Amino acid sequence: MVSRTTSSQLRRELGVVGATVMGLGSIIGTGVFVSIGIAAGIAGPAVILAAIIGALVAICNGLNSAQLAANHPVSGGTYEYGYKYLNSWLGFTAGWMFLLAKTASAATAALGFAGYLLNTLGVAERNLLVPLALGSVVILTAVVLSGIRRSNVTNIVIVSLTLLSLGFFVIAGTPKAIASSAENFTPFFRDSPATVLQAAALMFVAYTGYGRIATLGEEAKEPRKTIPKAIIAAMIVTMVVYVSVAVVAVGAVGVNVLGNSAAVGQAAPLEVASRNFGIPGASQILAVGAITAMLGVLLNLILGLSRVLLAMGRRGDMPKIFAHLNQSGTTPVPATIGIGVAIALLVLVGNVKTTWSFSAFTVLIYYAVTNLAAFYLPKSQRLYPKWLAGLGLAACLFLAFWVEPFIWQVGVALIVAGLIWHAVAQKVVRN
């Protein structure tokens, strides 16, 4: 039951380990199981370089997110930082971009989970895809509604299974990668440097779950210490995993297998690659990892999106109903239900072919605002040098426009549409 009289402040109950696991659950998912294949099809073996570039930009952004979250520990992430350190227009733009990008990503994760599960069970009936995806959205929305503590326990299980399956992939695929020698790595650059930059933009999205930790700022114990440590720990683990997986995948089967499997919509590029290892049950183990990863992504996106919608409801950028919490002050019930409904509607559409590139553009704009906010932090509140914020801002804006032109044109149009809505909403609030 929602109480209108209950304080709208969330209880602090997450430590470094819990916050790190939340970040890993959001990061290691769709990216490692899908984007490596997409990026390999674009950049060839240089997908390894793209993964490193994406990681470096993400680490830069992560550190700036950390110092913002440490000094302003409330739910809402860059949406709140934009308002506090910049202006309402940039703050709203950040919140709007986050909602657009991550709602589409959550729907993709739900459909991906359903697809992997059906493939593992050997079910060829595609009409079951959407109902199964909807079921996952309903169940995980209910888990989030039950409270952050239970969500955290569920997340630990999901992250553990995912990391174990990826560890198996690296160990099982290394002998085949070594046997191929340099054959699958030459030529390293398939085309022009532009393909590497486009692939880097897509790989960057695969790291962006670290922002999930920042949106938990209001629920973390000692946020000034917990948030930076959790973000850095999550990014280091993720970078090691992604680069290891990329090297083994390219070395074991080559970029053509990875790129084609992503292009034709087969299960997962890594699952397709594991079929070439010559190890019985390898593809099934990878399928389990993919399934748990998609569930982890969906769970954490529902959590993160609901907190941003909570923050936007508090300020009047979204209907005030989304600002209400349950009586125990742990869960934004209306915001969580609203996000669940939005994800379900996108699942019903079932067409998310351009979601990954769209997420790349909108997320890069989101983090451009993050870095700009960090640039204007007072000297007394800085944890890292000012140049780091400038570097992050330049990198995000640079990579954002290497995605397909149609994608960034649609993204810019949606930014304008959102700002028109913001102006109308603020006028209504003032009146």
GUPA-445604 format. One record per residue (C-alpha): x, y, z; residue in three letters. Coordinates in steps of 0.25 Angstrom, whole numbers, padded with zeros to 4 digits, always signed. Layout:
N
XYZAla/...
END
This chain:
431
+0000+0000+0000Met/+0005+0014-0003Val/+0005+0024+0008Ser/+0004+0039+0004Arg/+0009+0043+0018Thr/+0022+0034+0019Thr/+0035+0041+0017Ser/+0040+0039+0002Ser/+0054+0036+0007Gln/+0059+0022+0005Leu/+0067+0014+0016Arg/+0082+0012+0014Arg/+0084-0003+0015Glu/+0095-0006+0003Leu/+0110-0007+0006Gly/+0121-0008-0004Val/+0119-0023-0007Val/+0104-0021-0009Gly/+0106-0009-0018Ala/+0117-0015-0026Thr/+0109-0027-0029Val/+0097-0018-0033Met/+0106-0012-0043Gly/+0112-0025-0048Leu/+0097-0030-0050Gly/+0094-0018-0058Ser/+0107-0018-0066Ile/+0110-0032-0069Ile/+0098-0036-0078Gly/+0093-0032-0091Thr/+0106-0026-0094Gly/+0116-0038-0093Val/+0106-0048-0099Phe/+0101-0039-0111Val/+0109-0026-0113Ser/+0123-0034-0115Ile/+0117-0041-0127Gly/+0111-0028-0133Ile/+0124-0020-0131Ala/+0132-0032-0137Ala/+0123-0031-0150Gly/+0126-0016-0151Ile/+0141-0015-0147Ala/+0146-0029-0149Gly/+0157-0034-0139Pro/+0159-0019-0135Ala/+0147-0022-0126Val/+0157-0025-0116Ile/+0162-0011-0117Leu/+0148-0005-0117Ala/+0145-0013-0104Ala/+0157-0006-0098Ile/+0154+0008-0103Ile/+0139+0006-0098Gly/+0145+0001-0084Ala/+0154+0014-0083Leu/+0143+0023-0086Val/+0134+0016-0076Ala/+0145+0016-0065Ile/+0146+0031-0067Cys/+0131+0033-0066Asn/+0130+0024-0055Gly/+0140+0032-0046Leu/+0132+0044-0050Asn/+0119+0038-0046Ser/+0126+0033-0033Ala/+0130+0047-0028Gln/+0116+0052-0032Leu/+0109+0041-0025Ala/+0118+0042-0013Ala/+0115+0057-0011Asn/+0100+0056-0015His/+0095+0043-0010Pro/+0081+0042-0015Val/+0073+0033-0025Ser/+0073+0038-0039Gly/+0087+0039-0043Gly/+0091+0049-0054Thr/+0077+0054-0054Tyr/+0079+0060-0040Glu/+0093+0064-0042Tyr/+0089+0072-0055Gly/+0079+0079-0047Tyr/+0089+0082-0035Lys/+0101+0086-0043Tyr/+0096+0090-0056Leu/+0082+0094-0059Asn/+0068+0088-0060Ser/+0068+0087-0076Trp/+0081+0078-0075Leu/+0076+0071-0063Gly/+0063+0067-0070Phe/+0071+0063-0082Thr/+0079+0053-0074Ala/+0067+0047-0068Gly/+0059+0046-0081Trp/+0071+0040-0088Met/+0072+0030-0077Phe/+0058+0026-0077Leu/+0058+0024-0092Leu/+0071+0016-0093Ala/+0069+0007-0082Lys/+0054+0004-0084Thr/+0057-0001-0098Ala/+0069-0009-0092Ser/+0060-0015-0082Ala/+0050-0020-0092Ala/+0062-0025-0101Thr/+0067-0033-0088Ala/+0053-0039-0086Ala/+0052-0043-0101Leu/+0066-0048-0100Gly/+0064-0057-0088Phe/+0051-0063-0094Ala/+0059-0066-0107Gly/+0070-0073-0100Tyr/+0061-0081-0091Leu/+0053-0086-0103Leu/+0066-0089-0111Asn/+0071-0097-0099Thr/+0058-0105-0097Leu/+0058-0108-0112Gly/+0045-0101-0114Val/+0043-0096-0128Ala/+0030-0089-0126Glu/+0033-0074-0127Arg/+0019-0070-0123Asn/+0023-0073-0108Leu/+0034-0062-0109Leu/+0026-0050-0105Val/+0017-0057-0094Pro/+0030-0063-0087Leu/+0037-0049-0088Ala/+0024-0042-0082Leu/+0025-0053-0071Gly/+0039-0050-0067Ser/+0035-0035-0066Val/+0024-0037-0057Val/+0032-0047-0048Ile/+0044-0038-0047Leu/+0035-0025-0045Thr/+0029-0033-0033Ala/+0043-0036-0028Val/+0047-0021-0028Val/+0033-0018-0021Leu/+0037-0027-0010Ser/+0049-0019-0006Gly/+0063-0016-0009Ile/+0068-0026+0001Arg/+0062-0038-0006Arg/+0066-0032-0020Ser/+0080-0032-0015Asn/+0080-0046-0011Val/+0074-0050-0025Thr/+0084-0042-0032Asn/+0096-0049-0025Ile/+0091-0062-0030Val/+0089-0057-0044Ile/+0103-0050-0045Val/+0110-0063-0039Ser/+0104-0072-0050Leu/+0107-0062-0061Thr/+0122-0061-0057Leu/+0123-0076-0055Leu/+0118-0078-0069Ser/+0127-0067-0075Leu/+0139-0073-0067Gly/+0136-0086-0074Phe/+0135-0080-0087Phe/+0149-0074-0086Val/+0155-0087-0080Ile/+0149-0096-0090Ala/+0151-0087-0102Gly/+0166-0083-0099Thr/+0172-0096-0105Pro/+0164-0094-0118Lys/+0168-0079-0118Ala/+0183-0083-0116Ile/+0182-0094-0127Ala/+0177-0084-0137Ser/+0190-0076-0135Ser/+0189-0062-0142Ala/+0180-0067-0153Glu/+0167-0061-0147Asn/+0174-0048-0143Phe/+0179-0044-0157Thr/+0176-0034-0163Pro/+0174-0028-0149Phe/+0167-0015-0155Phe/+0156-0019-0165Arg/+0153-0006-0170Asp/+0155+0009-0167Ser/+0157+0014-0153Pro/+0142+0019-0153Ala/+0138+0004-0151Thr/+0146+0003-0138Val/+0140+0016-0133Leu/+0126+0011-0137Gln/+0129-0002-0130Ala/+0135+0005-0118Ala/+0122+0013-0116Ala/+0114+0000-0116Leu/+0123-0007-0107Met/+0123+0005-0097Phe/+0108+0002-0095Val/+0112-0012-0090Ala/+0119-0005-0078Tyr/+0109+0005-0075Thr/+0102-0002-0064Gly/+0112+0004-0054Tyr/+0102+0016-0054Gly/+0093+0007-0046Arg/+0102+0008-0034Ile/+0100+0023-0035Ala/+0085+0022-0035Thr/+0086+0015-0022Leu/+0093+0026-0015Gly/+0081+0029-0006Glu/+0081+0014-0001Glu/+0096+0012+0001Ala/+0103+0012+0015Lys/+0114+0023+0015Glu/+0111+0027+0001Pro/+0124+0036+0000Arg/+0132+0023+0002Lys/+0123+0012-0003Thr/+0119+0018-0017Ile/+0134+0021-0022Pro/+0139+0007-0017Lys/+0127+0000-0023Ala/+0128+0006-0037Ile/+0143+0004-0038Ile/+0142-0010-0033Ala/+0131-0013-0043Ala/+0138-0007-0055Met/+0151-0014-0052Ile/+0144-0028-0052Val/+0136-0025-0064Thr/+0148-0020-0073Met/+0156-0032-0070Val/+0144-0041-0073Val/+0140-0034-0086Tyr/+0154-0033-0092Val/+0157-0048-0088Ser/+0144-0052-0094Val/+0147-0044-0107Ala/+0161-0050-0109Val/+0156-0064-0107Val/+0144-0062-0116Ala/+0151-0056-0127Val/+0163-0066-0126Gly/+0154-0078-0125Ala/+0144-0076-0136Val/+0148-0063-0144Gly/+0140-0050-0146Val/+0131-0056-0157Asn/+0125-0066-0148Val/+0122-0056-0137Leu/+0117-0045-0147Gly/+0108-0054-0155Asn/+0102-0060-0142Ser/+0098-0046-0137Ala/+0094-0042-0151Ala/+0084-0053-0153Val/+0078-0053-0139Gly/+0083-0066-0135Gln/+0083-0069-0120Ala/+0096-0062-0115Ala/+0109-0060-0122Pro/+0116-0067-0110Leu/+0107-0079-0110Glu/+0109-0081-0125Val/+0124-0080-0123Ala/+0124-0090-0111Ser/+0118-0100-0121Arg/+0132-0100-0128Asn/+0139-0104-0115Phe/+0137-0119-0117Gly/+0132-0120-0102Ile/+0119-0127-0100Pro/+0109-0118-0093Gly/+0117-0105-0095Ala/+0106-0098-0102Ser/+0096-0101-0091Gln/+0105-0096-0081Ile/+0107-0083-0089Leu/+0091-0083-0090Ala/+0090-0083-0075Val/+0099-0072-0074Gly/+0092-0064-0085Ala/+0078-0066-0078Ile/+0083-0062-0064Thr/+0090-0050-0070Ala/+0078-0045-0077Met/+0070-0047-0064Leu/+0081-0039-0056Gly/+0080-0028-0066Val/+0065-0027-0066Leu/+0065-0028-0050Leu/+0075-0016-0049Asn/+0068-0008-0060Leu/+0055-0009-0053Ile/+0062-0004-0040Leu/+0070+0007-0046Gly/+0058+0012-0055Leu/+0048+0012-0044Ser/+0058+0021-0036Arg/+0060+0031-0047Val/+0045+0032-0049Leu/+0043+0034-0034Leu/+0053+0046-0035Ala/+0046+0052-0047Met/+0033+0050-0040Gly/+0038+0057-0028Arg/+0042+0069-0036Arg/+0029+0070-0045Gly/+0036+0066-0058Asp/+0027+0053-0057Met/+0013+0052-0050Pro/+0014+0053-0035Lys/+0008+0039-0033Ile/+0022+0034-0036Phe/+0028+0041-0024Ala/+0021+0032-0014His/+0028+0021-0006Leu/+0022+0009+0002Asn/+0020+0010+0017Gln/+0034+0004+0020Ser/+0041+0015+0011Gly/+0048+0004+0003Thr/+0041+0004-0010Thr/+0035+0014-0020Pro/+0023+0005-0023Val/+0016+0014-0033Pro/+0029+0017-0041Ala/+0033+0002-0041Thr/+0019-0002-0046Ile/+0020+0009-0057Gly/+0033+0004-0061Ile/+0028-0010-0062Gly/+0017-0006-0071Val/+0026+0002-0080Ala/+0035-0009-0082Ile/+0024-0019-0084Ala/+0018-0010-0095Leu/+0031-0010-0102Leu/+0032-0025-0101Val/+0018-0025-0108Leu/+0024-0017-0120Val/+0035-0028-0121Gly/+0043-0020-0131Asn/+0056-0015-0125Val/+0066-0017-0136Lys/+0072-0003-0134Thr/+0071-0003-0119Thr/+0086-0005-0117Trp/+0090+0007-0125Ser/+0079+0015-0120Phe/+0084+0012-0106Ser/+0098+0015-0110Ala/+0094+0029-0114Phe/+0085+0033-0103Thr/+0094+0027-0092Val/+0106+0034-0097Leu/+0098+0047-0097Ile/+0094+0044-0082Tyr/+0108+0042-0078Tyr/+0112+0055-0085Ala/+0103+0062-0076Val/+0109+0054-0064Thr/+0123+0058-0068Asn/+0119+0073-0070Leu/+0113+0073-0056Ala/+0126+0067-0050Ala/+0133+0078-0057Phe/+0126+0088-0049Tyr/+0128+0081-0035Leu/+0133+0091-0025Pro/+0148+0088-0022Lys/+0145+0084-0008Ser/+0136+0073-0013Gln/+0145+0067-0023Arg/+0151+0053-0022Leu/+0158+0054-0036Tyr/+0165+0065-0044Pro/+0156+0074-0053Lys/+0162+0069-0066Trp/+0156+0056-0064Leu/+0142+0061-0065Ala/+0146+0069-0078Gly/+0152+0057-0084Leu/+0140+0049-0081Gly/+0131+0059-0087Leu/+0139+0060-0100Ala/+0140+0045-0101Ala/+0125+0043-0099Cys/+0121+0054-0109Leu/+0131+0049-0119Phe/+0126+0034-0119Leu/+0112+0038-0119Ala/+0112+0043-0133Phe/+0119+0030-0139Trp/+0106+0022-0138Val/+0097+0021-0150Glu/+0093+0035-0155Pro/+0078+0031-0154Phe/+0079+0027-0140Ile/+0086+0040-0135Trp/+0076+0048-0143Gln/+0064+0041-0136Val/+0071+0043-0123Gly/+0073+0058-0125Val/+0058+0059-0129Ala/+0054+0052-0116Leu/+0063+0061-0108Ile/+0055+0073-0114Val/+0042+0066-0111Ala/+0045+0064-0097Gly/+0050+0078-0095Leu/+0036+0083-0100Ile/+0029+0074-0090Trp/+0039+0079-0079His/+0035+0093-0082Ala/+0020+0090-0082Val/+0021+0082-0069Ala/+0029+0093-0061Gln/+0019+0103-0066Lys/+0008+0094-0060Val/+0016+0092-0047Val/+0018+0107-0045Arg/+0003+0110-0048Asn/
END
